[in-house]
Amino acid sequence: MKLYSDEELARLLDRKEFRLLSRTADSLGLECYVVGGYVRDLFLERPSKDIDVVVVGSGLEMAKAYGNALGKGAHVSLFKNFGTAQVKKGDLEVEFVGARKESYHRESRNPIVEDGTLEDDQNRRDFTINAMAICLNGERFGELVDPFDGIYDLQDHIIRTPLDPDITFSDDPLRMMRCIRFATQLNFYIDDNTFASLEKNRERIGIISKERIAEELNKIILAPIPSKGFIDLDRCGLLELIFPELAALQGVETVNGRGHKDVFLHTLEVLDNVARNSDDLWLRWAALLHDIGKPRTKKWEPAHGWTFYNHNYVGMKMIPAIFERMKLPKNEKMKYVQKMVELHMRPIAIVDDEVTDSAVRRLLFDAGNDIDDLMTLCEADITSKNELKKKRHLENFKLVRQKMVDLEEKDRIRNFQPPVDGMEIMRVFGLEPTAIVGELKASIKDAILDGVIPNEHDAAYAFLLQEARKRGLEPVQQEP
């Protein structure tokens, strides 16, 4: 990060949108400050489009005046019940709020709001690094107001609450998730007193909606090193409350001196591996859930040791209930995650055996357009501490990828539909929709995937006639 003097801050904010805010506030006789994330990211030298403005007085009045000053194309939205407003023009988006102080009832995170001073408004902020404000009024333009030394917490990479963390977290328990989210996104450490308060107040998370928790969880998952957030969630006791299935992966059981790996730590390593190669939220969710079925399938077998048979299938079946509880979308995104979890063992099984064309074709067929994501997940799943074993697996995966390219170019397998479909089979043999139609169609598909025939209509039709005669069927209509 970089420390700036007030004069340097004034130069950094010497842009038309801020100068217009300054003139508008001065014309109304209102104190005006840019606050929160924009100020924090200014010092961290991170790009930020979120401009939050606090007005000592009416934020609604300021927003209307600013919208008028912006002129044609500006859109002003007033949220009178909340005392907030938003002004948009092109790529510019500014949020306005009047300075306020808040008080809370224990059973709700919705505050009782009163007009307040800038000091009141900074007191209600979640963390010191988000409580800094820069004055936009003409005479004080660029002046930093930092009553809680947030600038030094930025320097020291510390997440800390401005006031007593027990009050901060008890008043609005969502701030506990935000605390861990910011620490994860910024790679900061949580202050000891603040972390102790997370542990003390963790049960308060129960009053927060599942949607808001999932929103913060998604931001943790999208962080550069998401494992940091899940380790902090576990350490403070929040994980077992919001994601018990993930917490259940922890621990190592030993029988006759043979233990299995800690699946929780393995899962976080896989998640970090995927995060290095993909920003896709749902592929990262698949990494987080790929072994979620292991606790339910774990079994000790004297001849084989610890086994987790069909954990991929069991895990896939668990996902809808997890998404439902967390209020995550139960649509194609969920189906994608299920598909990744169900198939994540297939490429590993292929490289453990001989990499046959047939096995690769079937993998291509089942994964379809998601094959590249599946391979990314499977390569991330190789976390063995045996470097020779790890190297061998990764080299075999390269072989699988090359076979995929070669076979796809030759056989066009990805998402293919058999060149002779069910309608044609019924027409040729005069059949109604019956089980035998499905059997014949499946036999063509299997023949193509096994390399018995090419993925072409004439070859498929000739094969169909052979299979039909085995079942005593003769065509009633010859194909032209």
C-alpha positions as CSV (number, residue, x, y, z in Angstrom):
1,M,0.0,0.0,0.0
2,K,1.0,3.6,-0.3
3,L,0.6,6.4,2.3
4,Y,-0.7,9.7,0.9
5,S,-0.7,13.2,2.4
6,D,-3.9,15.2,2.2
7,E,-2.4,17.2,-0.7
8,E,-1.7,13.9,-2.6
9,L,-5.2,12.7,-1.9
10,A,-6.6,15.9,-3.3
11,R,-4.6,15.4,-6.5
12,L,-5.8,11.7,-6.7
13,L,-9.4,12.9,-6.3
14,D,-9.0,15.8,-8.8
15,R,-11.5,14.3,-11.2
16,K,-14.7,15.8,-12.6
17,E,-17.1,13.6,-10.6
18,F,-15.4,14.5,-7.3
19,R,-15.0,18.2,-8.1
20,L,-18.7,18.2,-9.0
21,L,-19.6,16.6,-5.7
22,S,-17.5,19.2,-4.0
23,R,-19.2,22.1,-5.7
24,T,-22.7,20.6,-5.2
25,A,-22.1,20.1,-1.4
26,D,-20.7,23.6,-1.0
27,S,-23.6,25.1,-2.8
28,L,-26.0,23.3,-0.4
29,G,-23.9,24.1,2.7
30,L,-23.5,20.4,3.5
31,E,-20.4,18.5,4.7
32,C,-19.6,15.7,2.2
33,Y,-17.2,12.8,2.4
34,V,-16.2,9.8,0.3
35,V,-16.0,6.8,2.6
36,G,-15.5,3.1,2.9
37,G,-14.2,0.8,0.2
38,Y,-13.2,3.5,-2.2
39,V,-11.0,5.1,0.4
40,R,-9.5,1.8,1.5
41,D,-8.8,0.7,-2.1
42,L,-7.2,4.1,-2.9
43,F,-4.5,3.4,-0.3
44,L,-4.2,-0.2,-1.4
45,E,-3.8,0.9,-5.0
46,R,-6.7,-1.3,-6.1
47,P,-9.2,-0.4,-8.7
48,S,-12.6,0.5,-7.3
49,K,-15.8,1.7,-8.9
50,D,-17.9,1.9,-5.8
51,I,-18.2,5.5,-4.7
52,D,-20.0,5.8,-1.3
53,V,-20.7,9.4,-0.1
54,V,-21.7,10.4,3.4
55,V,-23.4,13.7,3.8
56,V,-23.8,15.4,7.2
57,G,-27.4,16.4,6.5
58,S,-29.8,15.1,3.8
59,G,-28.2,12.5,1.5
60,L,-31.4,12.6,-0.5
61,E,-31.2,16.3,-1.1
62,M,-27.5,16.0,-2.1
63,A,-28.3,13.1,-4.5
64,K,-31.0,15.1,-6.3
65,A,-28.8,18.2,-6.6
66,Y,-25.9,16.1,-7.9
67,G,-28.1,14.3,-10.4
68,N,-29.3,17.7,-11.7
69,A,-25.7,18.9,-11.9
70,L,-24.6,15.9,-13.9
71,G,-27.3,16.8,-16.5
72,K,-28.8,14.8,-19.3
73,G,-28.5,11.0,-18.9
74,A,-28.2,11.0,-15.1
75,H,-30.6,8.8,-13.3
76,V,-31.5,9.4,-9.6
77,S,-33.0,6.7,-7.4
78,L,-34.3,7.7,-3.9
79,F,-34.9,5.1,-1.2
80,K,-36.7,7.3,1.3
81,N,-37.4,4.5,3.8
82,F,-33.7,3.9,4.2
83,G,-32.5,7.5,3.8
84,T,-30.2,6.5,0.9
85,A,-30.0,7.3,-2.8
86,Q,-28.1,6.3,-5.9
87,V,-27.1,8.4,-8.9
88,K,-26.0,6.7,-12.2
89,K,-24.7,8.2,-15.4
90,G,-22.9,5.9,-17.9
91,D,-20.3,4.0,-16.0
92,L,-20.5,6.4,-13.0
93,E,-22.4,5.2,-9.9
94,V,-22.5,7.1,-6.6
95,E,-24.3,6.0,-3.5
96,F,-25.4,8.6,-1.0
97,V,-26.4,8.4,2.6
98,G,-27.0,10.9,5.4
99,A,-24.6,10.6,8.4
100,R,-26.4,8.6,11.0
101,K,-26.1,6.7,14.2
102,E,-27.7,3.3,14.8
103,S,-29.1,1.2,17.6
104,Y,-30.3,-2.4,17.4
105,H,-32.7,-4.8,19.0
106,R,-31.1,-8.2,19.8
107,E,-33.5,-10.2,17.6
108,S,-32.8,-8.2,14.4
109,R,-29.9,-6.8,12.4
110,N,-32.1,-4.0,11.1
111,P,-31.1,-0.9,13.0
112,I,-33.1,2.0,14.5
113,V,-31.6,4.9,12.6
114,E,-31.2,8.6,13.7
115,D,-29.5,11.5,12.0
116,G,-26.0,11.9,13.3
117,T,-22.6,13.4,12.9
118,L,-19.7,12.2,10.8
119,E,-18.3,10.7,14.0
120,D,-21.5,8.8,14.6
121,D,-21.4,7.5,11.1
122,Q,-17.8,6.3,11.4
123,N,-18.6,4.7,14.8
124,R,-21.2,2.5,13.1
125,R,-18.8,1.2,10.4
126,D,-17.8,-2.5,10.4
127,F,-14.0,-2.3,10.4
128,T,-11.4,0.4,10.9
129,I,-10.1,0.1,7.3
130,N,-13.7,0.8,6.1
131,A,-14.3,3.7,8.5
132,M,-11.9,6.2,6.8
133,A,-13.3,9.3,5.1
134,I,-11.9,11.9,2.8
135,C,-13.6,15.3,2.8
136,L,-14.9,16.6,-0.5
137,N,-15.8,20.2,0.5
138,G,-13.8,22.9,-1.2
139,E,-11.8,24.2,1.7
140,R,-10.9,20.7,3.1
141,F,-10.8,18.8,-0.2
142,G,-8.6,15.7,0.2
143,E,-8.4,15.8,4.0
144,L,-8.4,12.3,5.5
145,V,-10.6,11.8,8.6
146,D,-9.4,8.6,10.3
147,P,-10.4,8.5,14.0
148,F,-9.6,4.7,14.4
149,D,-6.2,4.7,12.7
150,G,-7.5,2.5,9.8
151,I,-4.5,3.7,7.8
152,Y,-2.1,1.9,10.2
153,D,-4.3,-1.3,10.2
154,L,-4.0,-1.2,6.4
155,Q,-0.2,-1.0,6.7
156,D,-0.2,-3.8,9.2
157,H,-2.7,-6.0,7.3
158,I,-5.1,-6.1,10.3
159,I,-8.9,-6.5,10.3
160,R,-10.2,-4.8,13.5
161,T,-13.6,-3.3,14.5
162,P,-13.7,0.5,15.3
163,L,-15.6,-0.1,18.6
164,D,-16.1,-3.1,20.9
165,P,-16.2,-6.1,18.6
166,D,-18.9,-7.8,20.8
167,I,-21.2,-4.9,20.1
168,T,-20.3,-4.7,16.4
169,F,-20.9,-8.4,15.8
170,S,-23.9,-8.8,18.1
171,D,-25.6,-5.8,16.6
172,D,-25.1,-7.1,13.0
173,P,-23.9,-10.7,12.9
174,L,-23.4,-10.6,9.1
175,R,-20.3,-8.6,10.0
176,M,-18.7,-11.8,11.2
177,M,-18.9,-13.2,7.7
178,R,-17.7,-9.9,6.3
179,C,-14.7,-9.9,8.7
180,I,-13.5,-13.3,7.4
181,R,-14.3,-12.3,3.8
182,F,-12.2,-9.1,4.0
183,A,-9.4,-11.0,5.7
184,T,-9.5,-13.6,2.9
185,Q,-9.8,-11.2,-0.1
186,L,-7.1,-8.9,1.2
187,N,-4.9,-11.6,2.8
188,F,-5.1,-9.7,6.1
189,Y,-5.0,-11.1,9.6
190,I,-7.9,-10.7,12.1
191,D,-7.0,-8.9,15.3
192,D,-6.9,-11.2,18.3
193,N,-9.7,-9.4,20.2
194,T,-11.8,-9.3,17.1
195,F,-11.3,-13.0,16.5
196,A,-12.1,-13.9,20.1
197,S,-15.4,-12.0,19.5
198,L,-16.1,-14.1,16.4
199,E,-15.9,-17.2,18.6
200,K,-18.0,-15.7,21.3
201,N,-20.8,-14.4,19.1
202,R,-20.9,-17.1,16.4
203,E,-24.4,-18.4,17.5
204,R,-25.8,-15.0,16.5
205,I,-25.3,-15.9,12.9
206,G,-28.7,-17.7,13.2
207,I,-30.6,-14.4,12.7
208,I,-29.0,-13.8,9.3
209,S,-30.8,-14.8,6.1
210,K,-29.3,-17.7,4.2
211,E,-29.1,-15.5,1.1
212,R,-26.8,-13.0,2.8
213,I,-24.6,-15.7,4.2
214,A,-24.3,-17.4,0.8
215,E,-23.4,-14.0,-0.8
216,E,-20.4,-13.6,1.6
217,L,-19.5,-17.3,1.2
218,N,-19.3,-16.8,-2.6
219,K,-17.0,-13.9,-2.2
220,I,-14.7,-16.0,0.1
221,I,-14.7,-18.8,-2.5
222,L,-13.8,-16.3,-5.3
223,A,-10.8,-14.9,-3.3
224,P,-7.3,-15.6,-4.5
225,I,-6.6,-18.1,-1.7
226,P,-10.1,-19.2,-0.6
227,S,-8.8,-21.8,1.9
228,K,-7.8,-19.0,4.3
229,G,-11.4,-18.0,4.7
230,F,-12.6,-21.6,5.4
231,I,-9.8,-22.2,7.9
232,D,-10.9,-19.0,9.8
233,L,-14.6,-20.0,9.6
234,D,-13.6,-23.3,11.1
235,R,-11.3,-21.9,13.8
236,C,-14.0,-19.5,15.1
237,G,-16.8,-22.1,15.0
238,L,-18.9,-20.6,12.3
239,L,-18.3,-23.3,9.7
240,E,-20.2,-26.0,11.6
241,L,-23.2,-23.7,11.9
242,I,-23.4,-22.6,8.3
243,F,-21.8,-25.5,6.4
244,P,-22.0,-28.7,8.6
245,E,-21.3,-31.0,5.7
246,L,-17.9,-29.4,5.0
247,A,-17.0,-29.3,8.7
248,A,-17.8,-33.1,8.8
249,L,-14.9,-33.7,6.5
250,Q,-12.4,-33.0,9.2
251,G,-10.3,-35.5,11.2
252,V,-8.3,-38.6,10.6
253,E,-9.3,-42.0,11.9
254,T,-6.7,-44.8,12.3
255,V,-7.2,-48.5,12.4
256,N,-4.3,-51.0,12.7
257,G,-1.9,-48.1,12.1
258,R,-3.5,-47.1,8.8
259,G,-5.1,-43.7,8.6
260,H,-6.8,-41.8,5.8
261,K,-6.0,-38.2,4.8
262,D,-7.8,-35.3,6.4
263,V,-10.5,-34.8,3.7
264,F,-11.2,-31.2,4.9
265,L,-7.6,-30.1,4.4
266,H,-7.4,-32.0,1.1
267,T,-10.5,-30.3,-0.1
268,L,-9.1,-26.8,0.7
269,E,-5.9,-27.7,-1.2
270,V,-7.9,-28.8,-4.2
271,L,-10.0,-25.5,-4.0
272,D,-6.8,-23.4,-3.9
273,N,-5.4,-25.4,-6.9
274,V,-8.5,-24.7,-8.9
275,A,-8.5,-21.1,-7.8
276,R,-5.0,-20.7,-9.4
277,N,-6.4,-21.8,-12.8
278,S,-10.0,-20.6,-12.9
279,D,-12.1,-17.7,-11.6
280,D,-15.4,-19.7,-12.3
281,L,-17.4,-19.6,-9.1
282,W,-19.2,-22.9,-9.8
283,L,-16.1,-24.8,-10.7
284,R,-14.7,-23.6,-7.3
285,W,-18.0,-24.8,-5.7
286,A,-17.4,-28.2,-7.4
287,A,-13.9,-28.3,-5.9
288,L,-15.3,-27.5,-2.5
289,L,-17.9,-30.3,-2.8
290,H,-16.1,-32.9,-4.8
291,D,-15.5,-35.2,-1.7
292,I,-18.5,-34.1,0.3
293,G,-19.9,-37.7,0.2
294,K,-16.8,-39.3,1.8
295,P,-18.0,-39.2,5.5
296,R,-21.2,-41.1,4.5
297,T,-19.3,-43.7,2.5
298,K,-16.2,-44.2,4.7
299,K,-15.6,-47.8,5.6
300,W,-12.7,-49.9,7.0
301,E,-12.0,-53.1,5.0
302,P,-9.1,-55.2,6.4
303,A,-8.1,-56.3,2.9
304,H,-8.2,-52.8,1.4
305,G,-7.9,-50.3,4.3
306,W,-10.1,-47.2,4.2
307,T,-12.5,-47.1,1.3
308,F,-15.0,-44.4,0.1
309,Y,-16.9,-46.4,-2.6
310,N,-19.3,-44.3,-4.7
311,H,-18.5,-41.2,-2.7
312,N,-18.8,-39.2,-5.9
313,Y,-22.3,-40.5,-6.5
314,V,-23.4,-39.9,-2.9
315,G,-21.9,-36.5,-3.0
316,M,-23.7,-35.6,-6.2
317,K,-27.0,-36.6,-4.5
318,M,-26.3,-34.4,-1.4
319,I,-25.9,-31.2,-3.5
320,P,-29.5,-30.3,-4.0
321,A,-30.2,-30.3,-0.2
322,I,-27.1,-28.1,0.4
323,F,-28.1,-25.7,-2.3
324,E,-31.6,-25.5,-1.0
325,R,-30.6,-24.8,2.6
326,M,-28.0,-22.2,1.5
327,K,-30.5,-20.6,-1.0
328,L,-28.1,-21.1,-3.9
329,P,-29.6,-21.3,-7.4
330,K,-31.2,-24.7,-8.1
331,N,-30.8,-24.4,-11.8
332,E,-28.2,-25.3,-14.5
333,K,-25.4,-24.0,-12.1
334,M,-26.3,-26.6,-9.5
335,K,-26.6,-29.3,-12.2
336,Y,-23.1,-28.3,-13.4
337,V,-21.7,-28.7,-9.9
338,Q,-23.4,-32.1,-9.6
339,K,-22.0,-33.2,-12.9
340,M,-18.4,-32.2,-11.9
341,V,-18.8,-34.0,-8.5
342,E,-20.2,-37.2,-10.1
343,L,-17.6,-37.4,-12.8
344,H,-14.5,-36.2,-10.9
345,M,-13.2,-39.8,-10.4
346,R,-13.5,-40.8,-14.1
347,P,-10.3,-39.2,-15.5
348,I,-8.3,-40.6,-12.5
349,A,-9.6,-44.1,-13.1
350,I,-8.6,-43.7,-16.8
351,V,-5.0,-42.8,-15.9
352,D,-4.7,-45.5,-13.3
353,D,-5.6,-48.1,-16.1
354,E,-4.5,-48.1,-19.7
355,V,-5.7,-44.9,-21.4
356,T,-7.9,-46.5,-24.1
357,D,-9.7,-44.7,-26.9
358,S,-13.0,-46.2,-25.7
359,A,-12.6,-44.8,-22.2
360,V,-11.7,-41.4,-23.4
361,R,-14.6,-41.3,-25.9
362,R,-17.1,-42.1,-23.1
363,L,-15.6,-39.5,-20.9
364,L,-15.9,-36.9,-23.7
365,F,-19.5,-38.0,-24.3
366,D,-20.5,-37.8,-20.6
367,A,-18.7,-34.5,-19.8
368,G,-19.6,-32.8,-23.1
369,N,-18.6,-29.1,-23.2
370,D,-17.6,-29.2,-19.5
371,I,-14.7,-31.6,-20.2
372,D,-12.0,-28.9,-19.8
373,D,-13.4,-27.8,-16.5
374,L,-13.5,-31.5,-15.3
375,M,-9.9,-32.0,-16.3
376,T,-9.0,-28.8,-14.4
377,L,-10.7,-30.2,-11.3
378,C,-9.2,-33.6,-11.6
379,E,-5.7,-32.2,-12.0
380,A,-6.3,-30.0,-9.0
381,D,-7.3,-33.2,-7.1
382,I,-3.8,-34.6,-7.3
383,T,-2.4,-33.5,-3.9
384,S,-0.2,-36.5,-3.1
385,K,2.9,-35.7,-1.1
386,N,4.7,-38.3,-3.1
387,E,6.2,-36.1,-5.8
388,L,7.0,-39.0,-8.2
389,K,3.4,-40.3,-8.0
390,K,2.0,-36.8,-8.4
391,K,4.3,-36.2,-11.5
392,R,3.2,-39.5,-13.0
393,H,-0.5,-38.7,-12.6
394,L,-0.1,-35.3,-14.1
395,E,1.9,-36.6,-17.1
396,N,-0.9,-39.2,-17.7
397,F,-3.4,-36.5,-17.6
398,K,-1.5,-34.7,-20.4
399,L,-1.8,-38.0,-22.4
400,V,-5.6,-38.1,-21.7
401,R,-5.9,-34.4,-22.9
402,Q,-4.0,-35.2,-26.1
403,K,-6.2,-38.2,-26.8
404,M,-9.2,-36.1,-26.3
405,V,-8.0,-33.6,-28.9
406,D,-7.2,-36.4,-31.4
407,L,-10.4,-38.3,-30.9
408,E,-12.6,-35.2,-30.9
409,E,-11.0,-34.1,-34.2
410,K,-11.6,-37.6,-35.7
411,D,-14.9,-38.7,-34.1
412,R,-16.7,-35.5,-33.1
413,I,-17.8,-37.2,-29.8
414,R,-18.3,-34.1,-27.5
415,N,-22.1,-33.7,-27.1
416,F,-22.8,-35.9,-30.1
417,Q,-26.2,-37.3,-30.9
418,P,-26.2,-40.8,-32.5
419,P,-26.5,-40.3,-36.3
420,V,-29.5,-42.7,-36.4
421,D,-32.1,-41.4,-33.9
422,G,-35.2,-43.0,-32.4
423,M,-37.6,-41.5,-34.9
424,E,-35.7,-43.1,-37.8
425,I,-35.5,-46.5,-36.0
426,M,-39.3,-46.5,-35.5
427,R,-39.9,-45.5,-39.1
428,V,-37.6,-48.1,-40.6
429,F,-39.0,-51.0,-38.6
430,G,-42.5,-49.8,-38.2
431,L,-42.2,-49.7,-34.4
432,E,-44.1,-47.8,-31.7
433,P,-42.2,-46.1,-28.9
434,T,-41.0,-49.2,-27.0
435,A,-38.1,-50.4,-25.0
436,I,-36.5,-52.0,-28.1
437,V,-36.1,-48.6,-29.8
438,G,-34.1,-47.4,-26.9
439,E,-32.0,-50.6,-26.9
440,L,-31.2,-50.2,-30.6
441,K,-30.3,-46.5,-30.2
442,A,-28.1,-47.3,-27.2
443,S,-26.3,-50.1,-29.1
444,I,-25.4,-47.6,-31.9
445,K,-24.1,-45.1,-29.3
446,D,-22.0,-47.8,-27.6
447,A,-20.6,-49.0,-30.9
448,I,-19.5,-45.5,-31.8
449,L,-18.0,-44.8,-28.3
450,D,-16.2,-48.2,-28.4
451,G,-14.7,-47.5,-31.8
452,V,-16.6,-50.3,-33.5
453,I,-18.0,-48.0,-36.1
454,P,-17.3,-44.4,-37.1
455,N,-19.6,-41.5,-36.1
456,E,-21.3,-41.5,-39.5
457,H,-24.9,-42.2,-40.7
458,D,-24.2,-44.9,-43.2
459,A,-22.1,-46.9,-40.9
460,A,-24.6,-46.5,-38.0
461,Y,-27.5,-47.5,-40.3
462,A,-25.6,-50.7,-41.4
463,F,-24.9,-51.5,-37.8
464,L,-28.5,-50.9,-36.9
465,L,-29.7,-53.5,-39.4
466,Q,-27.3,-56.1,-38.0
467,E,-28.5,-55.5,-34.4
468,A,-32.2,-55.5,-35.5
469,R,-31.8,-58.9,-37.2
470,K,-30.4,-60.3,-34.0
471,R,-33.7,-59.4,-32.4
472,G,-35.8,-60.8,-35.3
473,L,-36.6,-57.4,-36.9
474,E,-36.6,-56.6,-40.6
475,P,-37.0,-53.2,-42.1
476,V,-40.4,-52.3,-43.4
477,Q,-38.9,-49.2,-45.1
478,Q,-35.5,-49.1,-46.6
479,E,-33.5,-45.9,-46.3
480,P,-32.8,-44.2,-49.6
